[in-house]
Amino acid sequence: MINQGQVLPTDSLIDSVWGPSGGDRIMLKQLVYRLRKKIEQNPSDPIYLKTVSGVGYSFE
């Protein structure tokens, strides 16, 4: 919530969640998928947790 509206790079999110050597992009993608299923009315067309292609994710 602190970074609402900002695009957070994928590597930064991985480091924050699992530590510098604890996760990877596939794990992050799965986590985002599960979060979307919980918070979005239509997870395939998200309005809160957006993917920014080539950069990372943004929480609107």
Secondary structure, 3 states (H helix, E strand, C coil): CCCCCCEEEHHHHHHHHHCCCCCCHHHHHHHHHHHHHHHCCCCCCCCCEEEECCCEEEEC
